[in-house]
């Protein structure tokens, strides 16, 4: 896992090259929406893409993490099936339905059944490098491939891809600093239940952080976003909870209103949480700042696993679930 995390900046660059070389036909004028289906590392990639292109994309982008398609999918839908392994059953089921409904399907995969379907039906596709042992460490591939597809469809410009390249350079130059901060953050979280708060723009970062803590560190926690959190969850902070460690993820793009809300929320939470820490993102713009926090979170999850004497690569319970699912279908 250490090697995989260390390679993240290089993965971003490689993904940019792969996306640039992919043959994706432009979207037609009748495209009404884009639906991206993916689970795990591929699904979180779609969450990041949706956040990054929200203000620019010429069609609404919806993320699907389930078997069944929403009712609006039809010939005016571009359906992007993203599965690193190519064998994710939820994504394959959704892709089959999208084909039946007449949607234009685009595949992003390294192989498996999805690659076979793409070749059989002559779908446009982005083929990723095979052999990665942990799909959750393939975030760069899935995220950049999706951004590249949107650009080649003509729905977005080049700004997002340029920002990815800049982020790769930044992260590579900051490895020592990031690892040192991650070591400190792992110590802060050791023995605690993490509670991650941020604003809507960084929700994919908070979700990714929580996922990596669960898979790599075997630690459960939760997250919420402002301003919505202020309308419900804030009321729950009313007694001492020493087991909770509150993390506030901050970025330079916060609106004046959300900045004030974050500051006040921090004050309230600090009265009751066992520990509280603010993390300020570095970089220019949402993409660089998001990937800075992603890389910090990945390193933190690795070091927290080490402090507990746990193997960050071990996910045997997922294998157990898949075996039980397969057995029930026989």
C-alpha positions as CSV (number, residue, x, y, z in Angstrom):
1,X,0.0,0.0,0.0
2,X,2.9,2.4,0.7
3,X,4.2,1.9,-2.8
4,X,0.7,2.4,-4.3
5,X,0.2,5.6,-2.4
6,X,3.6,6.9,-3.3
7,X,2.8,6.4,-7.0
8,X,-0.3,8.5,-6.9
9,X,1.2,11.6,-8.6
10,X,2.7,9.4,-11.3
11,X,-0.7,7.7,-11.7
12,X,-2.3,11.0,-12.3
13,X,0.2,11.8,-15.1
14,X,-0.2,8.4,-16.7
15,X,-4.0,8.7,-16.5
16,X,-3.8,12.0,-18.4
17,X,-1.8,10.3,-21.2
18,X,-4.2,7.4,-21.4
19,X,-7.2,9.8,-21.5
20,X,-5.6,11.9,-24.2
21,X,-5.0,8.9,-26.4
22,X,-8.5,7.4,-25.9
23,X,-10.8,7.5,-28.9
24,X,-14.1,9.0,-27.7
25,X,-16.5,10.5,-30.2
26,X,-18.1,13.9,-29.4
27,X,-21.5,14.1,-27.8
28,X,-24.5,14.8,-30.1
29,X,-26.8,17.8,-29.6
30,X,-29.5,15.5,-28.1
31,X,-27.6,14.6,-25.0
32,X,-29.6,15.6,-21.9
33,X,-27.6,14.0,-19.1
34,X,-24.6,12.0,-18.2
35,X,-24.9,9.1,-15.8
36,X,-21.7,7.5,-14.3
37,X,-22.0,4.1,-12.7
38,X,-19.2,2.9,-10.4
39,X,-18.6,1.3,-7.0
40,X,-15.7,1.7,-4.5
41,X,-12.7,3.4,-6.0
42,X,-14.4,3.9,-9.3
43,X,-17.5,5.3,-7.7
44,X,-15.6,7.8,-5.6
45,X,-13.8,8.9,-8.7
46,X,-17.2,9.9,-10.2
47,X,-18.0,11.8,-7.0
48,X,-14.9,13.9,-7.5
49,X,-15.6,14.5,-11.1
50,X,-19.1,15.7,-10.4
51,X,-17.7,18.2,-7.8
52,X,-15.0,19.4,-10.2
53,X,-17.2,20.0,-13.2
54,X,-20.4,21.1,-11.5
55,X,-20.1,24.8,-12.6
56,X,-19.0,24.0,-16.2
57,X,-20.4,20.8,-17.6
58,X,-23.0,21.4,-20.3
59,X,-25.2,18.5,-19.1
60,X,-26.1,17.4,-15.6
61,X,-23.9,14.6,-14.3
62,X,-25.4,12.0,-11.9
63,X,-23.5,9.3,-10.0
64,X,-25.0,5.9,-9.7
65,X,-23.9,3.4,-7.1
66,X,-26.5,0.6,-7.4
67,X,-27.8,-2.1,-9.7
68,X,-30.9,-0.3,-11.1
69,X,-31.0,2.7,-13.4
70,X,-33.2,5.7,-12.7
71,X,-36.2,6.0,-15.0
72,X,-34.9,9.0,-17.0
73,X,-32.3,7.0,-18.8
74,X,-33.0,6.8,-22.5
75,X,-31.4,7.7,-25.9
76,X,-30.6,11.1,-24.6
77,X,-28.3,9.7,-21.9
78,X,-24.6,9.1,-22.0
79,X,-23.9,6.2,-19.6
80,X,-20.3,5.8,-18.4
81,X,-19.6,2.4,-16.8
82,X,-16.5,2.7,-14.6
83,X,-15.1,-0.5,-13.1
84,X,-11.4,-1.0,-12.7
85,X,-11.7,-4.8,-12.6
86,X,-14.4,-4.9,-15.2
87,X,-16.3,-7.4,-13.1
88,X,-18.2,-5.2,-10.6
89,X,-21.7,-6.7,-10.6
90,X,-23.6,-3.6,-9.8
91,X,-21.9,-1.7,-12.7
92,X,-22.4,-4.6,-15.1
93,X,-26.1,-4.8,-14.3
94,X,-26.5,-1.1,-14.8
95,X,-24.6,-1.2,-18.1
96,X,-26.8,-4.0,-19.4
97,X,-29.9,-1.9,-18.6
98,X,-28.4,1.2,-20.2
99,X,-27.8,-0.8,-23.4
100,X,-31.4,-2.0,-23.4
101,X,-32.7,1.5,-22.9
102,X,-30.8,2.9,-25.9
103,X,-28.3,5.0,-24.0
104,X,-24.9,5.6,-25.4
105,X,-22.5,3.5,-23.2
106,X,-18.8,4.3,-22.7
107,X,-16.6,1.9,-20.7
108,X,-13.7,2.7,-18.4
109,X,-12.0,-0.5,-17.3
110,X,-8.8,-2.5,-17.2
111,X,-10.5,-5.7,-18.5
112,X,-12.9,-8.3,-17.3
113,X,-16.5,-8.6,-18.5
114,X,-16.9,-4.9,-19.0
115,X,-14.1,-4.9,-21.6
116,X,-15.7,-7.8,-23.3
117,X,-19.0,-6.0,-23.5
118,X,-17.3,-2.9,-24.9
119,X,-15.7,-4.8,-27.7
120,X,-18.9,-6.8,-28.4
121,X,-21.0,-3.7,-28.7
122,X,-18.4,-1.4,-30.2
123,X,-18.6,1.0,-27.3
124,X,-16.1,3.8,-26.9
125,X,-13.8,2.9,-24.1
126,X,-10.8,4.0,-22.0
127,X,-8.7,1.0,-21.1
128,X,-6.6,1.3,-18.0
129,X,-3.4,-0.6,-17.0
130,X,-4.0,-4.0,-15.5
131,X,-2.6,-5.6,-12.4
132,X,-3.2,-3.1,-9.6
133,X,-3.8,-5.1,-6.5
134,X,-6.1,-2.7,-4.8
135,X,-8.8,-0.9,-6.9
136,X,-9.1,1.8,-4.1
137,X,-5.6,2.8,-5.0
138,X,-6.7,3.5,-8.6
139,X,-8.6,6.7,-7.9
140,X,-6.3,8.6,-10.2
141,X,-7.1,6.3,-13.1
142,X,-10.9,6.4,-12.8
143,X,-11.1,10.1,-11.9
144,X,-8.9,11.3,-14.8
145,X,-10.4,8.9,-17.3
146,X,-13.9,10.2,-16.5
147,X,-12.7,13.8,-16.8
148,X,-11.0,13.0,-20.1
149,X,-14.2,11.4,-21.5
150,X,-16.2,14.5,-20.6
151,X,-13.7,16.7,-22.3
152,X,-13.6,14.6,-25.5
153,X,-17.4,14.5,-25.5
154,X,-17.2,18.3,-25.7
155,X,-19.0,18.8,-22.4
156,X,-16.0,20.4,-20.5
157,X,-12.9,22.3,-21.4
158,X,-9.3,21.7,-20.5
159,X,-9.1,23.5,-17.2
160,X,-9.8,20.4,-15.1
161,X,-7.1,18.3,-16.9
162,X,-4.6,21.2,-16.6
163,X,-5.3,21.3,-12.8
164,X,-4.7,17.6,-12.5
165,X,-1.3,18.0,-14.1
166,X,-0.5,20.8,-11.7
167,X,-1.7,18.8,-8.8
168,X,0.6,15.9,-9.7
169,X,3.6,18.2,-9.7
170,X,2.6,19.8,-6.4
171,X,2.0,16.4,-4.6
172,X,5.3,15.1,-5.9
173,X,7.2,18.1,-4.5
174,X,5.4,17.8,-1.1
175,X,5.9,14.1,-0.3
176,X,8.0,14.6,2.7
177,X,5.8,17.3,4.2
178,X,2.6,15.3,3.5
179,X,4.0,12.1,5.1
180,X,5.1,14.0,8.2
181,X,1.7,15.6,8.6
182,X,0.0,12.2,8.0
183,X,2.1,10.6,10.8
184,X,0.9,13.3,13.2
185,X,-2.7,12.9,12.0
186,X,-2.5,9.2,12.5
187,X,-1.4,9.8,16.1
188,X,-4.3,12.2,16.6
189,X,-6.8,9.6,15.4
190,X,-5.3,6.6,17.2
191,X,-8.0,5.2,19.5
192,X,-10.6,7.7,18.4
193,X,-13.7,7.7,16.3
194,X,-13.2,10.2,13.5
195,X,-15.9,12.7,12.7
196,X,-15.1,14.6,9.5
197,X,-16.8,17.9,8.7
198,X,-16.3,20.1,5.6
199,X,-18.4,22.1,3.0
200,X,-20.2,20.6,0.0
201,X,-17.4,21.2,-2.4
202,X,-15.1,18.9,-0.4
203,X,-17.6,16.2,0.4
204,X,-15.9,13.7,-2.0
205,X,-12.7,14.3,0.0
206,X,-14.5,13.6,3.3
207,X,-16.1,10.5,1.9
208,X,-12.8,9.2,0.5
209,X,-11.1,9.9,3.8
210,X,-13.7,7.9,5.7
211,X,-13.5,5.0,3.1
212,X,-9.7,4.8,3.4
213,X,-9.8,4.8,7.2
214,X,-12.3,1.9,7.0
215,X,-10.5,-0.2,4.4
216,X,-6.8,0.6,5.2
217,X,-7.0,1.4,8.9
218,X,-10.1,-0.7,9.8
219,X,-11.5,2.3,11.6
220,X,-15.2,3.4,11.4
221,X,-16.3,7.0,11.5
222,X,-18.7,9.4,9.8
223,X,-18.8,12.6,7.9
224,X,-21.2,15.5,7.2
225,X,-21.2,18.7,5.2
226,X,-22.1,22.3,5.9
227,X,-24.4,24.0,5.7
228,X,-26.7,21.0,5.9
229,X,-25.0,19.7,9.0
230,X,-26.1,22.9,10.8
231,X,-29.7,22.1,10.2
232,X,-29.7,18.8,12.1
233,X,-26.5,17.1,13.3
234,X,-25.2,20.1,15.2
235,X,-28.0,19.6,17.8
236,X,-26.4,16.2,18.7
237,X,-23.3,17.9,20.1
238,X,-24.5,18.5,23.7
239,X,-22.5,16.2,26.0
240,X,-18.9,15.2,26.4
241,X,-17.8,12.6,23.9
242,X,-14.1,11.9,24.6
243,X,-13.9,9.1,22.1
244,X,-14.6,11.4,19.2
245,X,-12.0,13.2,17.1
246,X,-13.4,16.0,15.0
247,X,-11.6,16.9,11.8
248,X,-12.5,20.1,9.9
249,X,-11.3,20.1,6.3
250,X,-11.0,23.6,5.1
251,X,-10.3,25.1,1.6
252,X,-9.9,28.6,0.2
253,X,-13.1,28.4,-1.9
254,X,-15.4,28.6,1.1
255,X,-18.1,31.2,0.8
256,X,-18.2,33.9,3.4
257,X,-21.3,32.3,4.9
258,X,-19.9,28.8,5.0
259,X,-16.6,30.1,6.4
260,X,-18.5,31.7,9.3
261,X,-20.6,28.5,9.7
262,X,-17.4,26.4,9.9
263,X,-15.9,28.7,12.5
264,X,-19.0,28.6,14.7
265,X,-19.5,24.9,14.3
266,X,-15.8,24.3,15.3
267,X,-16.5,26.3,18.5
268,X,-19.5,24.2,19.4
269,X,-17.9,20.9,18.6
270,X,-14.7,21.7,20.4
271,X,-16.7,21.9,23.7
272,X,-17.7,18.3,23.6
273,X,-15.3,16.3,21.3
274,X,-12.3,14.5,22.8
275,X,-10.0,16.1,20.2
276,X,-10.4,18.7,17.4
277,X,-8.2,19.6,14.5
278,X,-8.5,21.8,11.4
279,X,-6.7,20.8,8.2
280,X,-6.2,23.6,5.6
281,X,-5.8,22.4,2.1
282,X,-2.9,23.6,0.0
283,X,-2.8,24.3,-3.7
284,X,-4.6,26.6,-6.3
285,X,-8.3,25.9,-6.8
286,X,-10.6,23.1,-5.9
287,X,-8.9,20.3,-7.8
288,X,-5.4,20.9,-6.4
289,X,-6.7,21.4,-2.9
290,X,-8.9,18.3,-3.1
291,X,-6.1,16.1,-4.2
292,X,-3.8,17.5,-1.6
293,X,-6.2,16.4,1.1
294,X,-6.8,13.0,-0.7
295,X,-3.1,12.3,-0.6
296,X,-2.8,13.3,3.0
297,X,-5.7,11.1,3.9
298,X,-4.3,8.1,2.1
299,X,-1.0,8.4,3.9
300,X,-2.8,8.9,7.2
301,X,-4.8,5.7,6.7
302,X,-1.6,3.8,6.0
303,X,0.2,5.1,9.1
304,X,-2.9,4.5,11.3
305,X,-3.0,0.9,10.2
306,X,0.7,0.6,11.1
307,X,0.2,2.1,14.6
308,X,-2.5,-0.6,15.2
309,X,-0.4,-3.4,13.8
310,X,-2.8,-4.0,11.0
311,X,-2.3,-4.9,7.3
312,X,-3.8,-2.1,5.1
313,X,-4.1,-4.5,2.2
314,X,-6.3,-7.0,4.0
315,X,-10.0,-6.9,3.1
316,X,-11.0,-10.5,3.6
317,X,-14.5,-9.6,4.8
318,X,-15.3,-8.3,1.3
319,X,-14.2,-11.6,-0.1
320,X,-16.5,-13.3,2.4
321,X,-19.4,-11.2,1.3
322,X,-18.8,-11.9,-2.4
323,X,-18.6,-15.7,-1.7
324,X,-21.9,-15.6,0.3
325,X,-23.5,-13.5,-2.5
326,X,-22.4,-16.0,-5.2
327,X,-23.5,-19.0,-3.1
328,X,-27.0,-17.5,-2.6
329,X,-27.4,-17.1,-6.4
330,X,-26.7,-20.7,-7.2
